[in-house]
Amino acid sequence: MATMSIGKAWEEAVAFVAREGSLLFPVALLFVALPGLILQEMTPPELAKWNLSETTMPQVPGSFWLAMMLAVVIIWFGSLTLFALALRPGISVGEALRLSFARLPVLLGVALVVAGLLAGAVIAATLAVTILSLIAKPLGATLALLLGAGVVAATIFASVRLLLLNPVVIDGTEGVMASLRHGWALTRGHFWRLFGFILALTLLSAIVGGAAQAVFGLVGTLIGGQAGGRLIGGVAAAAVSTVVQVYMLVMLARLYRQAEGD
């Protein structure tokens, strides 16, 4: 098992971003931040206010779900491009975009496989809860809580174990299942280190992005009213979060190289 050093990855990421930021940030803003911002503005107010504690999801136009799927695909395309730039020094943005476009179907295929496995687990859990509820409602309610927690835990575990999947896809020529197995194998023995890494960066992004949204949103409200405040605050939050994401992706590229033993 290869050694994985978060500190070394951070030092290398800082140096790389300082040197290649003029290539990385425009790509991140165009293909990561902008689609997310547009989707945020398209989100119906009733859906934005909805939370999981409510049993019924509000009615949302089908066009929104299509837009969300398109935004996710564009963001994945952008992340693959950033990984190409981070893993292949000297590659041009045009070459990175073409490589990302060529390898995007593999990433989409892996996502479908993983989503299918998780959906299968949810369906099996739902059937088990339904059957047990017919026998004894209290036991069914208890099992529902346990299985719900189990599905959440499994989703988090799989997300961390596949954290190096994008670098595997963009740096190799393997197909869907081979890339999935490769990405899974690279993180074996590194779960807690990677979990702590992604948790720390997620919290940092949320805190810094929230602060930027609050400050610039207040300024925007004074200038353009509530709508202006929401837009300017959202742009500021997206810009700050994009900076954090660029460093995170470059660090993941360096961690991938460490895991590969390069």
C-alpha positions in Angstrom: 0.0 0.0 0.0 1.4 3.4 -1.1 2.0 6.1 1.5 -0.4 9.1 1.2 0.6 12.4 2.7 -2.0 15.2 2.8 0.7 17.7 3.8 2.9 16.9 0.8 -0.1 17.1 -1.5 -1.0 20.5 -0.1 2.5 21.9 -0.7 2.6 20.6 -4.2 -0.9 21.9 -4.9 0.0 25.4 -3.7 3.0 25.5 -5.9 1.1 24.2 -8.9 -1.8 26.6 -8.6 0.5 29.5 -8.2 2.2 28.5 -11.4 -0.8 27.4 -13.5 -3.6 29.4 -12.0 -4.2 31.3 -15.2 -5.2 28.0 -16.8 -7.1 26.4 -13.9 -9.3 29.2 -12.7 -11.0 30.2 -16.0 -11.8 26.5 -16.7 -13.2 26.2 -13.1 -15.3 29.3 -13.4 -16.7 28.4 -16.8 -17.4 24.7 -16.3 -17.9 24.4 -12.5 -19.0 27.6 -10.9 -21.2 29.0 -13.7 -23.4 25.9 -14.2 -23.9 25.7 -10.5 -24.8 29.3 -10.2 -27.3 29.1 -13.1 -28.9 26.0 -11.6 -29.2 27.9 -8.3 -31.0 30.7 -9.9 -33.3 28.3 -11.7 -34.2 26.4 -8.5 -37.9 26.9 -7.7 -38.4 28.7 -4.3 -40.6 26.0 -2.9 -37.9 23.4 -3.7 -35.2 25.6 -2.1 -37.2 25.8 1.1 -38.0 22.0 1.1 -36.1 19.7 3.5 -36.1 16.0 4.2 -38.2 16.3 7.3 -41.2 17.0 5.0 -42.7 13.9 3.7 -43.9 15.3 0.3 -41.6 16.9 -2.2 -43.0 20.0 -3.9 -44.1 19.8 -7.5 -41.2 20.9 -9.7 -41.2 21.2 -13.5 -39.5 18.5 -15.4 -37.3 21.1 -17.2 -35.6 21.8 -13.9 -34.5 18.2 -13.4 -33.2 18.1 -17.0 -31.3 21.3 -16.3 -29.9 19.8 -13.1 -28.7 16.7 -15.0 -27.1 18.9 -17.7 -25.4 21.0 -15.0 -24.0 17.9 -13.3 -22.6 16.6 -16.5 -21.0 19.9 -17.4 -19.5 20.2 -13.9 -18.1 16.6 -14.2 -16.7 17.5 -17.6 -15.0 20.6 -16.1 -13.5 18.6 -13.2 -12.1 16.1 -15.6 -10.5 19.0 -17.5 -9.0 20.4 -14.4 -7.6 16.9 -13.5 -6.1 16.7 -17.0 -4.3 20.0 -16.5 -3.1 19.0 -13.0 -1.9 15.5 -14.0 -0.3 16.3 -17.4 2.0 19.3 -17.1 2.4 21.1 -20.4 -1.0 20.1 -21.8 -2.9 22.9 -23.3 -6.5 23.8 -22.3 -7.7 22.7 -25.7 -6.0 19.3 -25.4 -7.4 18.9 -21.8 -10.9 19.7 -23.0 -10.7 17.2 -25.8 -9.3 14.5 -23.5 -12.1 15.2 -21.0 -14.8 15.0 -23.6 -13.3 11.6 -24.8 -13.3 10.2 -21.2 -16.5 11.7 -20.0 -18.6 8.6 -21.1 -16.5 6.4 -18.8 -17.2 8.6 -15.8 -20.9 8.7 -16.6 -20.9 4.9 -16.9 -19.3 4.5 -13.5 -21.9 7.0 -12.0 -24.7 4.9 -13.5 -23.3 1.7 -12.1 -22.8 3.2 -8.6 -26.2 4.8 -8.7 -27.8 1.5 -9.7 -26.1 -0.3 -6.8 -27.3 2.3 -4.3 -30.8 2.3 -5.8 -30.8 -1.5 -5.4 -29.8 -1.2 -1.8 -32.6 1.4 -1.2 -35.2 -0.8 -2.9 -34.2 -3.8 -0.9 -34.3 -1.8 2.4 -37.7 -0.4 1.5 -39.1 -3.9 0.8 -37.7 -5.2 4.1 -39.2 -2.3 6.1 -42.6 -2.8 4.3 -42.7 -6.5 5.0 -41.7 -6.1 8.7 -44.2 -3.2 9.1 -47.0 -5.5 8.1 -45.9 -7.9 10.8 -45.1 -5.4 13.6 -45.2 -1.6 13.0 -42.8 -0.7 15.9 -40.2 -3.1 14.5 -40.7 -1.7 11.0 -40.2 1.8 12.2 -37.0 0.8 14.1 -35.7 -1.1 11.1 -36.5 1.9 8.8 -34.3 4.2 11.0 -31.5 1.6 11.0 -31.6 0.9 7.3 -31.8 4.7 6.5 -28.7 5.3 8.6 -27.0 2.4 6.9 -27.8 3.7 3.4 -26.4 7.1 4.3 -23.3 5.5 5.8 -22.8 3.3 2.7 -23.2 6.4 0.4 -20.5 8.3 2.4 -18.2 5.3 2.5 -18.5 4.8 -1.3 -18.0 8.5 -2.0 -14.8 8.5 -0.1 -13.5 5.3 -1.5 -14.2 6.6 -5.0 -12.6 10.0 -4.3 -9.7 9.3 -6.8 -12.0 8.0 -9.5 -11.8 11.1 -11.7 -8.0 11.1 -11.8 -8.1 7.4 -12.7 -10.6 8.0 -15.5 -8.7 11.0 -17.1 -5.2 9.6 -16.6 -5.9 6.1 -18.0 -7.6 4.3 -20.9 -9.6 1.8 -18.8 -13.3 1.2 -19.3 -16.2 1.6 -16.8 -15.7 -1.4 -14.6 -11.9 -1.4 -14.7 -11.8 2.3 -13.8 -14.3 1.6 -10.9 -12.1 -1.2 -9.5 -9.0 0.8 -10.0 -10.3 3.8 -8.2 -11.6 1.7 -5.3 -8.3 -0.1 -4.9 -6.3 3.1 -4.8 -8.1 4.3 -1.6 -7.8 1.0 0.3 -6.4 1.7 3.7 -6.7 5.4 3.3 -10.4 5.9 4.1 -10.1 7.9 7.3 -7.3 10.1 6.0 -9.4 10.9 2.9 -12.6 11.3 4.9 -10.9 13.9 7.2 -9.5 15.7 4.1 -12.7 16.0 2.3 -14.7 16.9 5.5 -12.2 19.7 6.3 -12.4 21.2 2.8 -16.1 20.9 2.7 -16.5 22.8 6.0 -13.9 25.4 4.8 -15.8 25.9 1.6 -19.1 26.2 3.4 -17.8 28.6 6.0 -15.9 30.9 3.6 -18.6 30.7 0.9 -21.3 31.5 3.4 -19.4 34.5 4.8 -18.8 35.8 1.2 -22.5 35.3 0.4 -23.6 37.2 3.5 -21.2 40.1 3.1 -21.7 40.6 -0.7 -25.4 39.8 -0.4 -25.8 42.6 2.0 -24.0 45.0 -0.3 -26.0 43.7 -3.2 -29.3 44.2 -1.3 -28.4 47.8 -0.6 -27.7 48.4 -4.3 -30.3 46.3 -6.1 -32.8 45.1 -3.5 -33.5 41.6 -2.5 -33.1 40.1 -6.0 -29.8 41.9 -6.4 -28.5 40.8 -3.0 -29.4 37.1 -3.8 -27.6 37.3 -7.2 -24.5 39.1 -6.0 -24.2 37.0 -2.9 -24.6 33.8 -5.0 -21.9 34.9 -7.4 -19.5 35.8 -4.5 -20.1 32.4 -2.8 -19.6 30.6 -6.1 -16.3 32.4 -6.8 -14.9 31.6 -3.3 -16.1 28.0 -3.4 -14.5 27.6 -6.9 -11.1 28.7 -5.5 -11.4 26.0 -2.7 -12.4 23.4 -5.3 -9.5 24.2 -7.5 -7.1 23.5 -4.7 -9.0 20.4 -3.7 -8.9 19.0 -7.2 -5.2 19.6 -7.6 -4.6 18.0 -4.1 -6.6 15.0 -5.2 -4.4 14.8 -8.4 -1.3 14.8 -6.2 -2.8 12.2 -3.8 -3.6 10.1 -6.9 0.0 10.2 -8.0 1.1 9.2 -4.5 -1.3 6.3 -4.4 0.0 5.2 -7.8 3.5 5.4 -6.5 4.6 8.0 -9.1 
